[in-house]
Amino acid sequence: MSKFLHFKTQNNYEYGYLYNPHRINGIKVNDPIYIGRVIDKDNGIFKNKERGVFKYSLINGYETTDYKLDEYNIKIKKEKYI
């Protein structure tokens, strides 16, 4: 089975997941991998803590990008220190 992207909306933010479906004993199982918060869905731009802002596509995988959050008027909360 082929991988696919799945999007979830929580608290007015959209999050992207990469699903890797396979079968175990004839039962379909999806292994979700969190990609990040969606910045630009059409261009495949995401943001997460580990990679920062990046581009992802099923064909090319993870790619670096020079997109700036200011272009999308995205306000990211400062990270809290413990």
N, C-alpha and C positions, 0 to 999 in steps of 0.2 A: 504494500500500500504506500501511497505517496504522502509526503508531509504537507501540512496546510496551516495557514495562519487563522487564528481565531481571535476575535476582539470582544472584550467585556467592558461595559460601562458601569462605573461605581463612583458615586459622589460627583457626578458631572465630569469625570475624567475617563478617558478611554485607555485601556491597557491592552497590549498585544501579547499573544502566546503562540508559540510554535508547537503544533501537535504532531506527534510521531505515532500514527496508528499501527497496531500489529495485533495478531491473534495469539491467545494463549489457550490451549485446549479448545479451540473453536469459538472462543468468546473474544469479541473485539475489545481491545484495550487501547486507550489514548494516553500517551506519556506527554503531559504538557511541560513546556519549558518557557519560563517567563522571559520575554524579550525586553519590555519596558513600556513606559508611558508613551502614548502616541502623540507626536507633535504635528506631523503632516502625513495623513493616511494615504493620500494619493501618491506621494513621492517615497513612502516607506521610511520616514524619519521618526526615530524613537529616542528616548532618553532614559537612562537608568544610572544608578550610583556607580556601578563598576566601570562602564564604558563611556559615560557622559552622553553626548549627543552623537548619534551614528545613524547610518542608513542600513536597512536590512531588506533583502529580497530572497525569494526561494531559489532563484537561479544563481545569484552571486554570493549569497550569504551575507556576513557582516562586512561593512565597508566604512572607512572613515569619511567624514563629510565636513565641509566648512560652513555649514548652516549655523546661523546665530539665532539664539532664542528671541532676541529683540525683534527680528524680522517677523515673528509670528505673534508678538505681543503676549508672550507666555511669561507669567510670573511664577517663579519657582521659590518655594519657601526655603529659608536658610536651614541647613542641617543642624539639628540639636546635638550638642556635645554632652556626653554623660559625665 
